[in-house]
Amino acid sequence: MVKIRNVEVGEFPLMLAPMEDVSDPPFRLICKELGADILYTEFISSEGLIRDAVKSVQKLDIYPEERPVGIQIFGNNIESMEEAARYVERANPEFLDINYGCPVKNVACKGAGAGILKDIPKMVAMTKAVVDAVKLPVTVKTRLGWDEASINIPEVALRLQDIGIQALTIHARTRVQMYKGVADWTWIRKVKEQPSFTIPLFGNGDIDSPEKALEYKEQYMVDGIMIGRAAIGNPWIFNQIKHYFKTGTHLDPPTVEERVRVCRRHLEHSVSWKGEKLGIFEMRRHYTNYFRNLPDFKEFRISLVSKESLEELQETLENIQKRYSGYEAVTVGY
């Protein structure tokens, strides 16, 4: 059983990665219902939290059903991160996670996210300040390094463990790679093979199928896997992986009826959490992913992204189900 300090998280936990504008409470709850063991919030600006910015504070919301959950923060100022950590603790998550992996320019080039990989002493000092500020288990998500020439993740992992983090997730790319190229999990194994490294180690990057999840589990010695982009439009991936681990066989792809059911539930959660206007607007980024591979879908897609009432959207979803019922009989894969 894997434990993050004293919190049991399963024999081999599957985690939903923190993704900006994706990993909100409605989507997290859907993933939990479909097999995710640990959920992480969208990353939250430490500066936004300590200034009570509405968008940042709202990201602290947690459904009781989604636990265990980690709240992830980022920033480039140690004092602000320390203060934000205390703010997070009041929201009572199971874990507080520090983001040292976000590669986007307006974060990394300001010294936050993956930007701190250029200054490992500051990374260590910031992490220690957060660990010392709260009683929550503190975890870290990071990348291999800023670029290929600066990869030093085995040493960094030990330094972070020594100052008290309780688990480490490594996205096996450098910041320079962004999300391109192949994730190099051999570095994750190098971290795990160090005799003095004893905390749970989770891998992230390129896991998009049950076969790959099993291969990487066995080859790279990780204690669990974090899944990000592959869950968008396919939250079934968590149960698909668990079924494959257990049986060596594949679950059938979700039928159109199942896709409609889950999309409808996601929409209802979104409206319940954000209100009808905003909940409907923010669901628009998900529809194409839920219904990928359906032929001649343009008319329905336009309807989904233009309707402004829950009733109209429910009708469109019903029409999609009627139009494509039984389509999976001639569909290979999802």
C-alpha positions in Angstrom: 0.0 0.0 0.0 1.4 3.4 -1.0 1.2 6.1 1.7 1.8 9.8 1.4 2.9 10.3 5.0 -0.1 8.6 6.8 -2.6 8.8 3.9 -3.2 5.5 2.1 -3.6 6.1 -1.6 -3.9 2.6 -3.0 -1.5 -0.2 -4.2 -0.5 1.7 -7.3 -2.3 5.0 -7.4 -3.5 6.6 -10.7 -3.5 10.4 -10.4 -5.2 13.2 -12.4 -2.6 15.8 -13.2 -3.1 19.4 -12.3 -4.1 21.1 -15.6 -5.0 24.8 -16.0 -8.6 25.3 -17.1 -9.2 21.6 -17.0 -8.8 20.1 -13.5 -11.6 22.0 -11.9 -13.9 20.3 -9.4 -16.5 19.1 -12.0 -13.9 17.4 -14.1 -12.1 16.0 -11.1 -15.3 14.5 -9.8 -15.9 12.8 -13.1 -12.4 11.3 -13.1 -12.8 10.1 -9.5 -16.0 8.3 -10.4 -14.2 6.7 -13.3 -11.2 5.4 -11.3 -8.7 8.1 -10.4 -7.2 7.6 -7.0 -5.7 11.0 -6.3 -6.8 14.3 -7.8 -4.9 17.6 -8.0 -6.4 21.1 -8.4 -5.4 23.4 -11.2 -2.3 25.2 -10.1 -3.0 28.3 -8.0 -0.9 31.5 -7.9 0.5 32.2 -4.5 0.2 35.9 -5.2 -3.4 35.5 -6.2 -4.2 33.6 -3.0 -2.6 36.0 -0.6 -4.4 38.9 -2.3 -7.7 37.1 -2.2 -8.1 37.1 -6.0 -11.5 35.6 -6.7 -10.3 33.2 -9.4 -7.5 31.9 -7.2 -9.6 31.5 -4.1 -12.3 29.6 -6.0 -9.8 27.0 -7.0 -9.5 25.9 -3.4 -13.0 24.4 -3.6 -13.1 20.7 -3.0 -16.0 18.2 -3.3 -16.2 15.8 -0.4 -16.5 12.9 -2.9 -13.1 13.7 -4.6 -10.8 13.0 -1.7 -7.9 12.4 -1.3 -7.1 15.6 -3.1 -4.0 17.9 -3.4 -4.1 21.6 -3.8 -1.2 22.8 -6.0 0.4 26.3 -5.7 3.1 28.1 -7.6 5.1 31.3 -7.3 8.6 32.8 -7.3 8.6 34.6 -4.0 9.4 32.4 -0.9 7.5 34.6 1.6 4.4 34.6 -0.7 4.6 30.8 -1.1 4.9 30.4 2.7 1.8 32.6 3.3 -0.1 30.9 0.5 0.6 27.5 2.0 -1.0 28.5 5.3 -4.0 29.7 3.2 -4.2 26.3 1.5 -4.0 24.5 4.8 -7.3 26.2 5.9 -9.0 24.6 2.9 -8.1 21.2 4.4 -6.9 19.1 1.5 -5.0 15.9 2.1 -1.9 17.3 0.4 -0.2 20.5 -0.6 1.6 20.2 -3.9 4.3 22.7 -5.2 4.4 23.2 -8.9 8.0 23.3 -10.3 7.0 21.9 -13.7 4.8 24.4 -15.5 6.8 25.4 -18.7 4.6 28.1 -20.1 6.4 31.4 -20.8 4.4 33.7 -18.5 5.1 31.4 -15.5 8.5 29.9 -16.1 10.2 33.1 -17.4 9.2 34.9 -14.2 11.0 32.3 -12.1 8.0 30.2 -11.1 7.0 26.8 -12.2 9.8 25.2 -14.2 11.6 28.5 -14.1 12.9 27.7 -10.7 14.9 24.8 -12.2 17.5 27.4 -13.1 18.0 28.1 -9.4 18.1 24.8 -7.4 19.2 26.4 -4.1 16.1 28.7 -4.2 13.9 25.7 -5.1 15.2 23.9 -2.0 14.8 27.0 0.2 11.3 27.6 -1.1 10.3 24.0 -0.5 11.6 24.0 3.0 9.7 27.2 3.8 6.5 25.6 2.7 7.1 22.3 4.5 7.9 24.2 7.7 4.8 26.5 7.4 2.2 23.8 7.4 1.2 20.5 9.0 -0.1 19.1 5.7 2.0 16.5 3.8 3.8 18.5 1.1 4.5 17.0 -2.3 6.3 18.3 -5.3 5.8 18.0 -9.1 8.8 18.9 -11.2 10.5 18.3 -14.5 13.9 16.7 -15.2 15.6 20.1 -15.5 15.6 23.3 -17.5 17.3 21.8 -20.5 19.1 18.6 -21.3 22.5 20.0 -20.2 21.2 20.9 -16.8 19.4 17.6 -15.8 20.2 16.8 -12.2 17.0 15.3 -11.0 18.5 12.4 -8.9 20.4 15.0 -6.8 17.4 17.3 -6.6 15.1 14.5 -5.6 17.3 13.6 -2.6 17.6 17.2 -1.5 13.8 17.7 -1.6 13.3 14.4 0.3 15.8 15.5 2.9 13.9 18.7 3.7 10.7 16.8 4.3 8.5 16.4 1.1 6.4 13.3 1.3 6.1 12.3 -2.4 7.6 13.4 -5.7 6.1 13.4 -9.1 8.4 13.8 -12.1 7.3 14.9 -15.6 10.0 13.2 -17.6 10.7 16.2 -19.9 12.8 19.3 -19.6 11.3 22.8 -19.6 12.8 23.4 -23.0 10.9 20.4 -24.4 7.6 21.9 -23.3 5.2 19.1 -24.2 7.1 18.0 -27.3 9.3 15.0 -28.0 9.4 11.8 -26.0 9.3 11.8 -22.2 12.5 10.2 -20.9 11.5 8.0 -18.0 15.0 6.5 -17.6 15.7 9.5 -15.4 12.8 8.6 -13.1 14.2 5.1 -12.7 17.6 6.6 -11.8 15.9 8.6 -9.0 14.1 5.4 -7.7 17.3 3.3 -7.8 19.0 5.5 -5.3 19.1 3.5 -2.1 18.6 6.6 0.1 15.5 7.7 -1.9 12.5 6.2 0.1 9.4 8.4 -0.5 6.8 7.6 -3.1 7.8 8.4 -6.6 5.2 9.0 -9.3 5.8 9.3 -13.1 4.1 11.6 -15.6 4.4 12.1 -19.3 3.2 10.2 -22.4 0.9 7.7 -20.6 -2.0 7.4 -23.0 -2.9 3.7 -23.0 -3.3 0.8 -20.6 -0.4 -1.0 -22.4 2.0 1.9 -21.9 0.9 2.3 -18.2 1.7 -1.3 -17.5 5.0 -1.2 -19.4 6.2 2.0 -17.6 5.0 0.6 -14.2 7.2 -2.5 -14.7 10.2 -0.9 -16.4 10.7 2.3 -14.4 9.8 1.2 -10.8 7.4 4.0 -10.1 4.9 3.8 -7.2 2.1 5.3 -9.3 1.3 7.2 -12.5 0.0 10.7 -13.1 -2.2 11.2 -16.2 -2.9 14.5 -17.8 -3.8 15.2 -21.4 -4.9 11.6 -22.1 -7.8 12.0 -19.6 -9.2 15.0 -21.5 -12.3 13.6 -23.3 -11.4 10.2 -22.0 -11.8 10.1 -18.2 -12.5 6.4 -18.6 -8.7 5.9 -19.0 -8.3 5.3 -15.2 -10.7 2.4 -15.1 -9.3 1.1 -18.4 -5.8 1.0 -17.0 -7.0 -0.7 -13.8 -8.9 -3.3 -15.7 -5.9 -4.0 -17.9 -3.6 -4.4 -14.9 -6.0 -6.9 -13.3 -7.0 -8.9 -16.4 -4.6 -8.2 -19.3 -7.7 -7.4 -21.4 -9.3 -4.2 -22.6 -12.6 -2.7 -21.5 -14.8 -2.0 -24.4 -14.6 1.6 -25.6 -17.3 3.9 -24.1 -20.5 3.8 -26.2 -22.1 7.0 -27.4 -24.7 6.5 -24.7 -21.9 6.3 -22.1 -20.1 9.4 -23.6 -23.4 11.3 -23.5 -24.1 10.2 -19.9 -20.7 11.3 -18.6 -20.7 14.6 -20.7 -24.2 15.4 -19.3 -23.0 14.7 -15.7 -19.9 16.9 -16.3 -22.2 19.7 -17.6 -24.5 19.4 -14.6 -21.6 19.5 -12.2 -20.2 22.5 -14.0 -23.5 24.4 -13.8 -24.0 23.5 -10.2 -20.5 24.7 -9.2 -20.1 27.8 -11.4 -23.7 28.9 -12.1 -25.5 28.3 -15.4 -23.9 31.1 -17.5 -20.2 30.4 -16.6 -20.7 26.6 -16.2 -22.1 26.4 -19.8 -19.4 28.6 -21.2 -16.5 26.7 -19.6 -17.8 23.3 -20.7 -17.4 24.3 -24.4 -13.7 23.3 -24.3 -14.7 19.7 -23.5 -17.3 18.7 -26.1 -15.0 18.0 -29.0 -12.9 15.7 -26.8 -15.9 13.8 -25.5 -17.2 13.1 -29.0 -14.0 12.7 -31.0 -14.1 10.3 -33.9 -17.8 10.7 -34.6 -18.4 11.4 -38.3 -20.3 14.4 -39.6 -20.4 15.9 -36.1 -20.0 19.6 -37.1 -23.6 20.5 -36.8 -23.8 19.0 -33.3 -20.5 20.7 -32.3 -21.8 24.1 -33.4 -24.9 23.5 -31.4 -23.0 22.5 -28.2 -20.7 25.6 -28.3 -23.5 28.1 -29.1 -26.5 27.1 -26.9 -26.8 29.2 -23.8 -29.3 27.3 -21.7 -29.0 23.9 -19.9 -32.3 22.8 -21.4 -31.1 23.4 -24.9 -27.8 21.6 -24.3 -29.6 18.6 -22.8 -31.7 18.4 -25.9 -28.6 18.5 -28.1 -27.0 15.7 -26.1 -30.1 13.6 -26.4 -30.1 14.2 -30.2 -26.4 13.1 -30.3 -27.3 9.9 -28.5 -30.2 9.1 -30.9 -28.1 10.0 -34.0 -25.1 7.8 -33.1 -26.6 5.0 -31.2 -24.8 1.8 -32.0 -22.0 3.5 -33.8 -19.3 1.7 -31.7 -20.2 -1.5 -33.6 -18.1 -0.3 -36.4 -15.6 1.8 -34.4 -12.1 0.5 -33.6 -10.6 2.2 -30.5 -11.5 5.5 -28.9 
